[in-house]
Amino acid sequence: MTSNFLNLYTHDFARVAIAAPVCRIADPAYNAAQTIALAEQAAAQGAALVAFPELGLSAYTCDDLFHQRALLDGCLDALDSIVAASVQWKLALVVGVPLRVEHQLYNCAVVIANGQIQGVVPKSYLPNYGEFYDARQFSSGDYAVATEIDLLGERVQFGSGLLFEVADMPLFKFHVEICEDVWVPIPPSSFAALAGATVLVNLSASNALVGKAGYRNQLVSQQSARCISAYLYTSAGSGESTTDLAWDGQGVICENGELLAESKRFADEATLTFADIDLERLSRERMRMNTFAQSVQRHAAEVNKFRTVFFELEIGREEPLALKRCIERFPYVPSDARRRDERCNEVYNIQVQALAQRLTSSNIKKIVIGISGGLDSTHALLVCARVMDKLKLPRTNILAYTMPGFATSERTLTQAHALMKLVGCSAQEIDIRPSCIQMLKDLNHPYSEGQAQYDITFENVQAGERTNHLFRLANHHNAIVCGTGDLSELALGWCTYGVGDHMSHYNVNASVPKTLISHLVRWVAESGVIGRNDAQVLLDILGTEISPELVPGTADGQPEQRTESTIGPYELQDFNLYYVLRFGFRPSKVAFLSLTAWHDKEQGRWPDGDHVARNQYSLGAIKHNLGIFLDRFFRTSQFKRSCVPNAPKVGSGGSLSPRGDWRAPSDAQSVVWLEELRSIPVQDERN
C-alpha cells in the first residue's frame, strides 16, 4: 500500500463542503471576498469540493438589476478574482453567477479549479410561479446553442450536460444543477448519475417557508437514493433581500438516502459544512444493483449527451487526514434509541411472521426447541412465544428442553428453567450424559474409561446428542425443530456441522447477528411484549459470558471455554461482517473504518445504556481479529453455510443463505484478503 493508511483519500473517501456566505445585494466584490475566505477554510480542511449558493456573486434577489451592465461587469471582475485565488487551493469550487452568452442572460454555476475555469453550467428549469420570476430575467440553458464560450480570456465548456471528473480520483465525477432543476419530475442530475456522476451538486436560493426545510431534506435524500449518489445542496441565506421573502441558508449533504450533514439554518454568520462521502460505497452499490446499468441502457440517448471535463486536484495523501464521518461501532444496531426500538420491533415481527407462516403452511402446531440458558436460544424462544400468541395457540405448544451435559454450569441451567417458566411453555429437562457416555464407549473414547480427555470428539458428542434428541422429539410430537444459531456464528463457522446451532427444520435467527440479538433480548425485556414484566431473567442471560459449555469449567463455576477468546469479540467481528458482506470492501478499508470507530471514544456512537462496554481497540487488535474473520469466512466455513435450513432474511445488511444473498465455493482460499490486510504499513500500527 503506497498511500498513507490513515488518510481518508486512500480509502476512496472525498471530503466535500457546502458554504452559505453572508452576501450583499449587488456587491460582487464583497461577495467574492466572502467566497474566497470560505474556500480557503475548505481547502485548509482538506476538502476536494466546495459549493456556494445560486447567483452568490450578485445575490439571488437582484430582480431587474440583473439587466444592468454595471452589475454584470462587476460579477465578471469578482469571478476573475476567485479564479486567480484558486491557484493556491487543491480543491474545486462551484460558484453562482449571471453570465451573458450570445445575447442571452443565463443563471450559471461556474466550476473553478487550479486557477482555471473548468466549465459553466446554465440553469435548465426556470420557475415562473408563486414568488419566483426567473424567466423574467434569464433564459433556459436547455435552449443554448453554444457548447463553448469565451470567459475571462479562456475558451471554456458550456452547457447543462457537463460532467467534471477529478482525474487523480477516478471515482469522483460530479454534476451541477441549479435550484429548480431538482424540483422537477426528472431532474437533470438523474441522467447525469446514469452517465457516471457519483456526486451531484445543487446551487440553490430557496426561500424559507413553514415546513419547507423538511421537504427539502426529503427531496435531496430521495434524489441521492434514486441516483445512488452523494447530493450536495446549498442555499442562499443571510443578506438576501427580505422585501417579500425570508432566507434560511439551509444546506444538506446526503449519500444514497442517508443524511450526512446539515448546515445551521437562519445563521447570522457564514456557515461552512463538511462531510466525507464514500465514493467506493456508491460505486459498489451501483455495481450490485444491476438495474442501475439497465437504466443506463434504457436512457442511452440522454446519457450520451453528456460531455466530461477532466482536471486534477493533487490532494495530498501522504499525511494523516482523519475521517469526519460517524462510523457506527454497531452497524446492525442503530445508536439512536427511537430508531433502535423501531429496528428491534421490525426484526422481531419479521421473525414471528416467518415462523408463523411456516407452521401454518405445514399444518403443524407445535415447536421443539433446545434451551441452553444462553443468548441465542433465549431470543428464539421469545420469538416462538409470540408466534403462538399470533396463531392463538397455547404457549404450552412450545416443547422446550434444556439438556445439561458434562460442562453445563449451574448458572445457565438455572437461567434455562427460569426462562421457560417466564415464557409459560412446556418445559422439560433431559440429562444427555448417559447417552453421551454410551456414544463415547462406542467410539472407544478415553473419557468413557475415566480419562479427562476434552477433545473435539468429546465436545461434538454432546452437541450431537442434543440435536438427535430434538429431532426425534419433534418427530414424536409432530412438531418442527426451531433453530437458534445466529448470523455471526454462520459467518465465522462457529457451529458444529449438522447439530443444533447449524441444523434445524427452520431457523429464525440465521440472519440476525449476535450484537443485534443482544439488543433484541433487551428490547423484549423492556417492552414486555411476551406479556410478563419480570425482565430480570432476561437481564441475567444478557450478563452471561458467551460459552459453548462443552468442556468442564473451573472450580468456582467459571466457564473453561470463552467463545470470544477463540474467534474474537463479536462487536468487532460483526463490524467486519457488515462491511465485508454488505459492501465487499478490501480488508485495509475495513480496518481503517474500524480504527475510526473504535480507537477513540470520541469517534462513532454508542447505543444508549450502561450495558454496552466502552471498549477501545488498537490497530494491532483490529488487524488480528480481522485476520481471524477473513480466514474463517472465506476459507473454512462456506461448506457449513451451503446446507443451512430455511430462515427469513431480516435486514439489508445481508444474510448467508446459499439460496439468496451469498453463493460461494466451499473450497475458496483467503490468501488475497489476508495479503491485502498485511499491506497496512507497520509504521501505522498504534498500540
C-alpha positions as CSV (number, residue, x, y, z in Angstrom):
1,M,0.0,0.0,0.0
2,T,1.8,3.1,-1.2
3,S,-0.5,5.7,0.3
4,N,-0.9,6.6,3.9
5,F,-3.2,4.2,5.6
6,L,-4.5,6.9,8.0
7,N,-5.6,9.3,5.1
8,L,-9.2,9.2,4.2
9,Y,-8.5,9.7,0.5
10,T,-6.5,6.5,0.5
11,H,-9.8,4.6,1.1
12,D,-11.8,6.4,-1.6
13,F,-13.5,8.9,0.6
14,A,-13.7,12.5,-0.5
15,R,-14.3,15.5,1.7
16,V,-16.8,17.9,0.4
17,A,-18.3,21.2,1.8
18,I,-21.3,23.4,1.3
19,A,-21.0,27.1,2.0
20,A,-23.5,29.8,2.8
21,P,-21.7,33.1,3.0
22,V,-23.2,36.3,4.2
23,C,-23.9,38.3,1.0
24,R,-24.6,41.9,0.0
25,I,-27.1,42.5,-2.8
26,A,-25.5,43.8,-6.0
27,D,-22.0,43.9,-4.4
28,P,-19.9,41.3,-6.3
29,A,-16.6,42.4,-4.9
30,Y,-17.8,41.9,-1.3
31,N,-19.4,38.6,-2.2
32,A,-16.2,37.4,-3.9
33,A,-14.2,38.2,-0.8
34,Q,-16.6,36.1,1.3
35,T,-16.4,33.3,-1.2
36,I,-12.6,33.3,-1.2
37,A,-12.4,33.3,2.6
38,L,-14.7,30.3,2.9
39,A,-12.9,28.5,0.1
40,E,-9.6,29.0,1.9
41,Q,-11.1,27.4,5.0
42,A,-12.4,24.5,3.0
43,A,-9.0,23.9,1.4
44,A,-7.3,24.0,4.8
45,Q,-9.7,21.3,6.0
46,G,-8.7,19.0,3.1
47,A,-12.0,19.4,1.0
48,A,-12.0,18.4,-2.6
49,L,-15.1,20.3,-3.5
50,V,-17.0,23.3,-2.0
51,A,-20.3,24.6,-3.4
52,F,-21.7,28.1,-3.0
53,P,-25.3,29.3,-3.4
54,E,-27.2,30.2,-6.6
55,L,-26.1,33.6,-8.0
56,G,-23.9,34.0,-5.0
57,L,-21.7,36.6,-6.6
58,S,-24.6,39.0,-7.3
59,A,-27.1,37.8,-4.7
60,Y,-30.2,36.0,-5.9
61,T,-32.7,38.8,-5.1
62,C,-31.4,41.4,-7.6
63,D,-34.5,41.1,-9.8
64,D,-34.4,43.5,-12.7
65,L,-30.9,44.7,-11.6
66,F,-29.7,41.6,-13.4
67,H,-30.2,43.5,-16.7
68,Q,-27.8,46.3,-15.5
69,R,-24.4,46.1,-17.2
70,A,-22.6,47.5,-14.3
71,L,-23.7,44.6,-12.1
72,L,-22.9,42.0,-14.8
73,D,-19.5,43.5,-15.4
74,G,-18.9,43.6,-11.6
75,C,-19.7,39.9,-11.4
76,L,-17.1,39.2,-14.1
77,D,-14.5,41.0,-12.1
78,A,-15.5,39.2,-8.9
79,L,-15.3,35.8,-10.8
80,D,-11.9,36.8,-12.1
81,S,-10.6,37.4,-8.5
82,I,-11.9,34.0,-7.4
83,V,-10.2,32.2,-10.3
84,A,-6.9,33.9,-9.5
85,A,-7.1,33.0,-5.9
86,S,-7.9,29.3,-6.7
87,V,-4.3,28.7,-7.9
88,Q,-3.3,28.2,-4.2
89,W,-6.0,25.6,-3.4
90,K,-6.2,21.9,-4.1
91,L,-10.0,21.9,-4.4
92,A,-12.7,22.6,-6.9
93,L,-15.3,25.2,-6.1
94,V,-18.7,25.9,-7.7
95,V,-20.0,29.5,-7.6
96,G,-23.2,31.0,-8.9
97,V,-23.0,34.0,-11.3
98,P,-25.2,35.6,-14.0
99,L,-23.5,35.4,-17.4
100,R,-24.2,36.9,-20.8
101,V,-23.9,34.4,-23.7
102,E,-24.9,35.2,-27.3
103,H,-27.2,38.0,-26.4
104,Q,-28.9,35.9,-23.6
105,L,-28.5,36.1,-19.9
106,Y,-28.1,32.8,-18.0
107,N,-28.2,31.8,-14.4
108,C,-24.9,29.8,-14.2
109,A,-22.8,27.6,-12.0
110,V,-19.1,28.1,-12.7
111,V,-16.7,25.3,-11.8
112,I,-13.2,26.5,-10.9
113,A,-10.0,24.6,-10.1
114,N,-6.2,25.1,-10.4
115,G,-6.6,28.8,-11.3
116,Q,-8.8,28.0,-14.3
117,I,-12.5,27.9,-15.2
118,Q,-13.2,24.2,-15.9
119,G,-16.7,24.7,-17.2
120,V,-20.0,26.6,-17.0
121,V,-23.4,25.0,-16.3
122,P,-26.6,27.1,-17.0
123,K,-29.8,26.5,-15.1
124,S,-32.2,24.4,-17.1
125,Y,-35.6,24.9,-15.4
126,L,-36.7,28.5,-14.7
127,P,-39.6,28.7,-12.3
128,N,-42.2,31.4,-13.1
129,Y,-44.8,30.7,-10.4
130,G,-45.6,31.8,-6.9
131,E,-42.8,34.0,-5.7
132,F,-40.4,33.1,-8.4
133,Y,-39.8,35.0,-11.7
134,D,-36.6,33.6,-13.1
135,A,-37.9,33.6,-16.6
136,R,-38.3,37.3,-16.5
137,Q,-34.5,37.8,-16.4
138,F,-32.9,34.6,-17.6
139,S,-33.0,32.1,-20.5
140,S,-33.1,28.3,-20.0
141,G,-29.8,26.6,-20.6
142,D,-31.6,23.8,-22.4
143,Y,-32.0,26.1,-25.4
144,A,-28.5,27.5,-25.5
145,V,-26.8,26.8,-28.8
146,A,-23.2,27.4,-27.7
147,T,-21.2,24.5,-26.3
148,E,-18.1,26.6,-25.6
149,I,-17.8,30.2,-24.6
150,D,-15.1,32.8,-24.1
151,L,-14.9,33.8,-20.5
152,L,-12.2,35.9,-18.8
153,G,-9.9,35.3,-21.8
154,E,-10.4,31.5,-21.8
155,R,-12.3,29.2,-24.0
156,V,-14.4,27.0,-21.7
157,Q,-17.0,24.3,-21.9
158,F,-20.6,25.5,-21.6
159,G,-23.9,23.6,-21.2
160,S,-26.2,21.7,-18.8
161,G,-24.7,18.4,-20.0
162,L,-21.3,18.7,-18.4
163,L,-19.7,16.2,-16.0
164,F,-16.5,17.1,-14.1
165,E,-14.1,14.2,-13.3
166,V,-11.1,14.6,-11.0
167,A,-8.5,12.6,-12.9
168,D,-6.5,11.6,-9.8
169,M,-9.7,10.5,-8.1
170,P,-11.4,8.3,-10.7
171,L,-14.5,7.7,-8.7
172,F,-15.1,11.4,-8.1
173,K,-17.2,12.6,-11.0
174,F,-19.6,15.4,-10.3
175,H,-22.5,17.2,-12.0
176,V,-24.0,20.6,-11.2
177,E,-27.7,21.6,-11.4
178,I,-29.3,24.8,-10.1
179,C,-32.2,25.1,-7.6
180,E,-35.5,24.3,-9.5
181,D,-33.7,21.6,-11.6
182,V,-34.1,19.2,-8.7
183,W,-37.7,20.0,-8.1
184,V,-39.0,18.8,-11.5
185,P,-40.2,15.2,-12.1
186,I,-37.0,14.1,-13.9
187,P,-34.1,16.3,-12.7
188,P,-31.0,16.7,-15.0
189,S,-29.0,15.0,-12.2
190,S,-30.9,11.8,-12.8
191,F,-29.4,11.5,-16.2
192,A,-26.1,12.7,-15.0
193,A,-25.9,9.9,-12.5
194,L,-26.7,7.4,-15.2
195,A,-23.8,9.0,-17.2
196,G,-21.4,8.3,-14.3
197,A,-21.7,11.2,-11.9
198,T,-21.2,10.0,-8.3
199,V,-21.6,13.4,-6.7
200,L,-24.5,15.7,-7.6
201,V,-24.3,19.4,-6.7
202,N,-27.1,21.9,-6.4
203,L,-26.7,25.7,-6.1
204,S,-29.9,27.0,-4.7
205,A,-31.7,30.1,-3.5
206,S,-34.8,28.6,-2.0
207,N,-36.7,30.9,0.4
208,A,-37.8,29.9,3.8
209,L,-41.4,28.8,4.4
210,V,-43.0,26.8,7.2
211,G,-42.4,23.1,6.5
212,K,-40.2,23.7,3.5
213,A,-37.0,22.6,5.2
214,G,-38.3,19.2,5.9
215,Y,-39.5,18.8,2.3
216,R,-36.0,19.9,1.0
217,N,-34.4,17.2,3.2
218,Q,-36.7,14.6,1.8
219,L,-36.2,15.8,-1.8
220,V,-32.4,15.7,-1.6
221,S,-32.4,12.5,0.3
222,Q,-34.6,10.7,-2.2
223,Q,-32.7,12.1,-5.2
224,S,-29.5,10.8,-3.7
225,A,-31.1,7.4,-3.0
226,R,-32.6,7.0,-6.5
227,C,-29.4,8.1,-8.2
228,I,-27.1,6.0,-5.8
229,S,-25.1,9.2,-5.3
230,A,-24.0,11.9,-3.0
231,Y,-26.0,15.1,-3.2
232,L,-24.8,18.5,-2.1
233,Y,-27.5,21.1,-1.7
234,T,-26.5,24.6,-0.7
235,S,-28.8,27.6,-0.5
236,A,-28.8,31.4,0.0
237,G,-29.0,32.8,3.4
238,S,-28.2,35.9,5.4
239,G,-28.0,39.1,3.3
240,E,-30.6,38.3,0.6
241,S,-33.5,40.8,0.3
242,T,-36.4,40.3,2.6
243,T,-38.7,42.6,0.7
244,D,-41.2,39.8,0.3
245,L,-39.3,36.7,1.4
246,A,-37.0,35.3,4.1
247,W,-33.9,33.1,3.7
248,D,-32.6,30.3,5.9
249,G,-29.4,29.2,4.2
250,Q,-30.2,25.6,4.6
251,G,-27.6,23.2,3.3
252,V,-27.8,19.4,3.1
253,I,-25.4,16.7,2.2
254,C,-26.8,13.2,1.6
255,E,-25.3,9.9,0.5
256,N,-27.6,7.3,-1.0
257,G,-30.5,8.4,1.0
258,E,-28.6,9.0,4.3
259,L,-28.2,12.5,5.7
260,L,-24.5,13.1,6.4
261,A,-24.6,16.7,7.3
262,E,-26.9,19.7,7.5
263,S,-26.0,23.4,8.0
264,K,-27.3,25.7,10.6
265,R,-30.4,27.5,9.4
266,F,-31.0,31.2,9.9
267,A,-27.4,31.8,10.8
268,D,-26.3,35.4,11.1
269,E,-22.7,34.5,10.1
270,A,-21.3,32.5,7.2
271,T,-21.6,28.7,7.5
272,L,-19.3,26.0,6.1
273,T,-20.5,22.4,6.5
274,F,-18.3,19.4,5.7
275,A,-19.0,15.7,5.1
276,D,-16.8,12.8,3.9
277,I,-18.5,10.8,1.2
278,D,-17.7,7.2,0.4
279,L,-17.2,7.1,-3.3
280,E,-16.4,3.4,-3.3
281,R,-19.6,2.6,-1.4
282,L,-21.6,4.4,-4.1
283,S,-19.7,2.6,-6.9
284,R,-20.2,-0.8,-5.4
285,E,-23.9,-0.2,-4.8
286,R,-24.3,0.7,-8.5
287,M,-22.4,-2.4,-9.4
288,R,-24.5,-4.6,-7.1
289,M,-27.9,-3.2,-8.2
290,N,-27.8,-4.3,-11.8
291,T,-31.0,-2.4,-12.6
292,F,-28.9,0.8,-12.4
293,A,-27.0,-0.4,-15.5
294,Q,-30.3,-1.4,-17.1
295,S,-31.5,2.2,-16.6
296,V,-28.3,3.5,-18.3
297,Q,-29.1,1.4,-21.4
298,R,-32.8,2.4,-21.3
299,H,-31.9,6.1,-21.3
300,A,-28.8,5.9,-23.5
301,A,-29.9,8.8,-25.7
302,E,-29.9,11.2,-22.8
303,V,-26.8,9.7,-21.2
304,N,-24.8,10.1,-24.4
305,K,-25.4,13.8,-24.5
306,F,-23.0,14.4,-21.6
307,R,-19.5,15.7,-22.0
308,T,-16.8,15.1,-19.4
309,V,-14.2,17.8,-18.3
310,F,-11.1,16.3,-16.7
311,F,-8.8,18.0,-14.2
312,E,-6.5,17.1,-11.4
313,L,-6.5,18.3,-7.8
314,E,-3.4,16.5,-6.4
315,I,-4.8,16.3,-2.9
316,G,-2.1,15.1,-0.6
317,R,-2.5,11.6,0.6
318,E,0.8,11.1,2.4
319,E,-0.2,12.9,5.6
320,P,-2.9,11.6,8.0
321,L,-6.3,13.0,7.4
322,A,-8.9,11.6,9.8
323,L,-12.4,10.8,8.7
324,K,-15.0,13.4,9.5
325,R,-17.9,10.9,9.4
326,C,-19.6,8.9,12.1
327,I,-18.8,5.3,11.7
328,E,-21.2,3.3,13.9
329,R,-19.4,0.8,16.1
330,F,-22.5,-1.4,15.9
331,P,-23.7,-1.1,12.2
332,Y,-26.5,-3.6,12.8
333,V,-27.8,-1.7,15.8
334,P,-28.9,2.0,15.5
335,S,-27.4,4.2,18.1
336,D,-30.5,6.4,18.4
337,A,-32.8,4.9,21.0
338,R,-36.0,5.5,19.0
339,R,-34.6,4.1,15.8
340,R,-33.2,1.1,17.7
341,D,-36.6,0.3,19.2
342,E,-38.1,0.5,15.7
343,R,-35.4,-1.8,14.4
344,C,-35.9,-4.3,17.1
345,N,-39.7,-4.3,16.7
346,E,-39.4,-4.8,13.0
347,V,-36.8,-7.6,13.2
348,Y,-38.9,-9.4,15.9
349,N,-42.0,-9.2,13.8
350,I,-40.3,-10.4,10.7
351,Q,-39.1,-13.5,12.6
352,V,-42.5,-14.0,14.1
353,Q,-44.3,-13.7,10.8
354,A,-41.9,-16.1,9.1
355,L,-42.1,-18.8,11.7
356,A,-45.9,-18.5,11.9
357,Q,-46.2,-18.9,8.1
358,R,-44.0,-22.0,8.2
359,L,-46.2,-23.6,10.9
360,T,-49.4,-22.6,9.1
361,S,-48.3,-23.8,5.6
362,S,-47.1,-27.2,7.1
363,N,-50.2,-27.6,9.3
364,I,-48.0,-28.1,12.3
365,K,-49.0,-26.6,15.7
366,K,-46.0,-27.5,17.9
367,I,-42.4,-26.4,18.1
368,V,-39.5,-28.2,19.7
369,I,-36.6,-26.0,20.8
370,G,-33.5,-26.6,22.9
371,I,-32.8,-24.0,25.7
372,S,-29.3,-23.6,26.9
373,G,-29.7,-20.6,29.1
374,G,-27.7,-18.5,26.7
375,L,-28.5,-15.6,24.4
376,D,-29.5,-17.2,21.0
377,S,-31.9,-19.8,22.3
378,T,-33.4,-17.2,24.6
379,H,-34.3,-15.0,21.7
380,A,-35.5,-17.9,19.6
381,L,-37.8,-18.9,22.4
382,L,-39.2,-15.4,22.7
383,V,-40.0,-15.4,19.0
384,C,-41.7,-18.8,19.4
385,A,-43.8,-17.4,22.3
386,R,-45.1,-14.5,20.2
387,V,-45.8,-16.9,17.3
388,M,-48.1,-19.0,19.5
389,D,-49.9,-15.8,20.6
390,K,-50.3,-14.7,17.0
391,L,-51.7,-18.1,15.9
392,K,-53.9,-18.2,19.0
393,L,-52.3,-21.4,20.2
394,P,-51.3,-22.1,23.8
395,R,-47.7,-21.5,24.7
396,T,-47.5,-25.0,26.0
397,N,-47.3,-26.0,22.3
398,I,-43.7,-24.9,22.6
399,L,-41.9,-28.0,23.7
400,A,-38.8,-26.6,25.3
401,Y,-36.0,-28.8,26.5
402,T,-32.9,-28.0,28.5
403,M,-30.3,-30.7,28.2
404,P,-27.4,-30.4,30.6
405,G,-24.2,-32.1,29.7
406,F,-20.7,-32.6,31.3
407,A,-20.0,-28.8,31.3
408,T,-23.3,-27.2,31.9
409,S,-23.0,-24.6,34.6
410,E,-25.4,-24.2,37.5
411,R,-26.0,-20.6,36.3
412,T,-27.1,-21.4,32.7
413,L,-29.2,-24.4,33.9
414,T,-31.0,-22.2,36.4
415,Q,-31.5,-19.5,33.8
416,A,-32.9,-22.0,31.3
417,H,-35.5,-23.2,33.8
418,A,-36.4,-19.6,34.8
419,L,-36.7,-18.6,31.2
420,M,-39.0,-21.4,30.3
421,K,-41.2,-20.6,33.3
422,L,-41.3,-17.0,32.3
423,V,-42.5,-17.8,28.8
424,G,-45.0,-20.3,30.0
425,C,-44.0,-23.1,27.6
426,S,-43.9,-26.8,28.2
427,A,-40.6,-27.2,30.0
428,Q,-38.6,-30.4,30.5
429,E,-35.0,-31.4,31.4
430,I,-33.2,-34.2,29.7
431,D,-29.8,-35.3,31.1
432,I,-27.8,-36.2,28.0
433,R,-24.8,-37.5,29.9
434,P,-25.9,-41.2,29.9
435,S,-26.4,-41.3,26.1
436,C,-23.1,-39.4,25.6
437,I,-21.3,-41.9,27.8
438,Q,-22.7,-44.7,25.6
439,M,-21.6,-42.9,22.4
440,L,-18.1,-42.3,23.8
441,K,-17.9,-46.0,24.8
442,D,-18.9,-47.0,21.2
443,L,-16.1,-44.7,20.0
444,N,-13.6,-46.1,22.4
445,H,-13.0,-42.6,23.6
446,P,-10.7,-42.3,26.7
447,Y,-13.3,-40.3,28.6
448,S,-15.6,-43.3,28.8
449,E,-12.8,-45.0,30.8
450,G,-12.4,-42.1,33.2
451,Q,-9.7,-40.1,31.5
452,A,-10.2,-36.3,31.2
453,Q,-9.7,-36.0,27.5
454,Y,-11.7,-33.0,26.4
455,D,-11.1,-33.0,22.7
456,I,-13.3,-32.1,19.7
457,T,-14.9,-35.6,19.8
458,F,-15.8,-35.1,23.4
459,E,-17.4,-31.7,22.6
460,N,-19.3,-32.8,19.5
461,V,-20.8,-35.9,21.0
462,Q,-22.6,-33.6,23.4
463,A,-23.7,-31.3,20.7
464,G,-24.8,-34.1,18.5
465,E,-26.8,-35.9,21.3
466,R,-28.8,-32.7,21.9
467,T,-29.6,-32.3,18.3
468,N,-30.5,-36.0,18.0
469,H,-33.0,-35.7,20.9
470,L,-34.6,-32.6,19.4
471,F,-35.2,-34.1,16.0
472,R,-36.6,-37.3,17.5
473,L,-38.8,-35.4,19.9
474,A,-40.1,-33.3,17.0
475,N,-40.9,-36.4,15.1
476,H,-42.6,-38.0,18.1
477,H,-44.8,-34.9,18.8
478,N,-45.5,-33.9,15.2
479,A,-43.5,-30.7,15.7
480,I,-40.7,-28.8,13.9
481,V,-37.4,-28.0,15.5
482,C,-36.7,-24.3,15.7
483,G,-33.1,-23.4,15.2
484,T,-31.2,-20.9,17.3
485,G,-27.8,-20.3,15.6
486,D,-27.2,-16.7,14.5
487,L,-25.6,-14.9,11.6
488,S,-22.3,-14.2,13.4
489,E,-21.8,-17.9,14.1
490,L,-22.5,-18.8,10.5
491,A,-20.1,-16.1,9.2
492,L,-17.3,-17.4,11.5
493,G,-18.2,-21.1,11.1
494,W,-18.6,-21.2,14.9
495,C,-21.1,-24.1,14.7
496,T,-20.8,-27.8,14.6
497,Y,-21.8,-29.3,11.3
498,G,-25.2,-31.0,11.4
499,V,-26.0,-30.2,15.1
500,G,-28.3,-27.7,16.8
501,D,-26.6,-24.4,16.1
502,H,-26.3,-25.4,12.4
503,M,-29.3,-27.7,11.6
504,S,-33.0,-27.5,12.3
505,H,-36.3,-27.5,10.5
506,Y,-36.5,-23.7,10.5
507,N,-34.1,-21.2,12.0
508,V,-35.5,-17.8,13.0
509,N,-32.0,-16.3,13.9
510,A,-30.0,-17.2,10.9
511,S,-29.7,-13.7,9.5
512,V,-29.6,-11.9,12.9
513,P,-26.0,-11.0,14.1
514,K,-25.0,-11.6,17.7
515,T,-24.8,-7.8,18.6
516,L,-28.4,-7.3,17.4
517,I,-29.7,-10.4,19.2
518,S,-28.5,-9.0,22.5
519,H,-30.4,-5.8,21.9
520,L,-33.5,-7.7,20.8
521,V,-33.5,-9.6,24.1
522,R,-33.1,-6.4,26.0
523,W,-35.9,-4.8,23.9
524,V,-38.2,-7.7,24.7
525,A,-37.3,-7.4,28.4
526,E,-38.0,-3.7,28.5
527,S,-41.1,-3.7,26.3
528,G,-42.9,-6.6,27.9
529,V,-44.1,-8.0,24.5
530,I,-44.2,-11.5,25.9
531,G,-46.7,-10.5,28.4
532,R,-44.8,-10.5,31.7
533,N,-43.0,-7.7,33.5
534,D,-40.3,-9.9,35.1
535,A,-37.3,-8.9,33.0
536,Q,-34.6,-9.9,35.4
537,V,-34.3,-13.4,33.9
538,L,-33.5,-11.9,30.5
539,L,-31.1,-9.4,32.0
540,D,-29.2,-12.2,33.8
541,I,-28.9,-14.1,30.5
542,L,-27.6,-10.9,28.8
543,G,-24.9,-10.7,31.5
544,T,-23.7,-14.3,31.0
545,E,-20.4,-14.8,29.3
546,I,-20.8,-16.5,25.9
547,S,-19.6,-20.1,26.0
548,P,-20.5,-23.4,24.3
549,E,-20.1,-25.1,27.7
550,L,-18.8,-28.3,26.3
551,V,-15.7,-28.6,28.5
552,P,-16.0,-28.6,32.3
553,G,-15.4,-25.2,33.8
554,T,-13.3,-24.1,36.8
555,A,-13.9,-25.0,40.4
556,D,-15.6,-21.6,41.0
557,G,-18.1,-22.2,38.3
558,Q,-16.5,-20.1,35.6
559,P,-16.6,-21.4,32.0
560,E,-13.4,-23.0,30.7
561,Q,-14.4,-22.1,27.1
562,R,-14.8,-18.4,26.3
563,T,-16.1,-18.1,22.7
564,E,-14.7,-14.6,22.1
565,S,-11.2,-15.7,23.2
566,T,-11.2,-18.0,20.2
567,I,-13.0,-16.2,17.4
568,G,-12.6,-12.6,18.6
569,P,-15.0,-10.1,20.1
570,Y,-18.5,-10.3,18.5
571,E,-18.7,-6.5,18.4
572,L,-15.6,-6.4,16.2
573,Q,-16.5,-9.4,14.1
574,D,-20.0,-8.1,13.4
575,F,-18.4,-4.8,12.3
576,N,-16.2,-6.8,9.9
577,L,-19.1,-8.9,8.7
578,Y,-21.2,-5.9,7.8
579,Y,-18.5,-4.2,5.7
580,V,-17.2,-7.4,4.0
581,L,-20.6,-9.0,3.3
582,R,-22.7,-5.9,2.5
583,F,-20.1,-3.8,0.6
584,G,-17.2,-6.1,-0.3
585,F,-14.6,-3.6,1.0
586,R,-11.0,-4.6,0.9
587,P,-9.6,-5.5,4.3
588,S,-7.4,-2.4,4.7
589,K,-10.5,-0.2,4.3
590,V,-12.5,-2.3,6.8
591,A,-9.5,-1.9,9.2
592,F,-9.5,1.9,8.6
593,L,-13.2,2.2,9.3
594,S,-12.8,0.0,12.4
595,L,-10.0,2.1,13.7
596,T,-12.0,5.3,13.2
597,A,-14.9,3.8,15.1
598,W,-13.1,2.0,17.9
599,H,-9.7,3.6,18.6
600,D,-11.0,6.7,20.1
601,K,-14.1,7.0,22.4
602,E,-15.0,10.3,20.7
603,Q,-15.4,8.5,17.4
604,G,-18.5,6.7,16.5
605,R,-21.7,6.5,18.5
606,W,-22.6,4.0,21.2
607,P,-26.1,2.5,21.6
608,D,-27.6,4.0,24.7
609,G,-27.4,2.2,28.0
610,D,-24.8,1.3,30.5
611,H,-24.9,-2.3,29.4
612,V,-22.6,-1.5,26.4
613,A,-18.9,-1.9,27.2
614,R,-16.8,1.2,26.3
615,N,-14.0,-0.8,24.6
616,Q,-11.2,0.6,22.5
617,Y,-9.2,-1.4,20.1
618,S,-5.7,-0.7,18.7
619,L,-4.9,-1.1,15.1
620,G,-3.0,-4.2,16.0
621,A,-6.0,-5.8,17.7
622,I,-8.2,-4.8,14.8
623,K,-5.9,-6.4,12.3
624,H,-5.5,-9.6,14.4
625,N,-9.3,-10.1,14.7
626,L,-10.0,-9.1,11.1
627,G,-7.5,-11.7,10.1
628,I,-9.4,-14.4,12.1
629,F,-12.6,-13.3,10.4
630,L,-11.3,-13.3,6.9
631,D,-9.7,-16.7,7.1
632,R,-12.8,-18.3,8.8
633,F,-15.3,-16.5,6.5
634,F,-13.6,-17.1,3.1
635,R,-11.7,-20.4,3.6
636,T,-13.1,-22.6,6.3
637,S,-16.8,-22.1,6.8
638,Q,-18.7,-22.0,3.5
639,F,-19.3,-25.7,3.4
640,K,-21.4,-25.3,6.6
641,R,-23.4,-22.4,5.1
642,S,-24.1,-24.3,1.9
643,C,-26.7,-26.5,3.6
644,V,-28.3,-24.3,6.3
645,P,-32.1,-24.7,6.8
646,N,-34.7,-22.2,5.6
647,A,-34.6,-18.9,7.5
648,P,-36.0,-15.4,7.0
649,K,-33.8,-12.5,5.9
650,V,-34.4,-9.6,8.3
651,G,-32.1,-6.8,7.1
652,S,-30.3,-5.1,4.2
653,G,-27.0,-6.0,5.9
654,G,-27.3,-9.3,4.2
655,S,-27.8,-13.0,5.0
656,L,-25.7,-16.0,4.3
657,S,-28.4,-18.2,2.7
658,P,-27.0,-20.2,-0.2
659,R,-30.4,-19.8,-1.8
660,G,-30.4,-16.0,-1.6
661,D,-27.7,-13.5,-0.7
662,W,-24.5,-15.4,-0.6
663,R,-23.3,-18.0,-3.1
664,A,-19.7,-19.0,-2.8
665,P,-17.5,-22.1,-3.3
666,S,-16.7,-24.2,-0.3
667,D,-13.1,-24.6,-1.3
668,A,-12.1,-21.0,-1.8
669,Q,-8.9,-19.6,-0.3
670,S,-8.4,-16.5,1.9
671,V,-5.0,-15.6,0.6
672,V,-5.8,-12.4,-1.3
673,W,-7.7,-10.9,1.6
674,L,-5.0,-11.7,4.2
675,E,-2.3,-10.4,1.9
676,E,-4.1,-7.1,1.5
677,L,-4.6,-6.9,5.2
678,R,-0.9,-7.4,5.8
679,S,-0.2,-4.5,3.4
680,I,-1.0,-1.9,6.1
681,P,2.3,-0.3,6.8
682,V,4.0,-1.3,10.1
683,Q,4.6,2.4,11.0
684,D,0.8,2.9,11.1
685,E,0.4,0.4,13.9
686,R,-0.8,2.3,17.0
687,N,-1.0,0.1,20.2
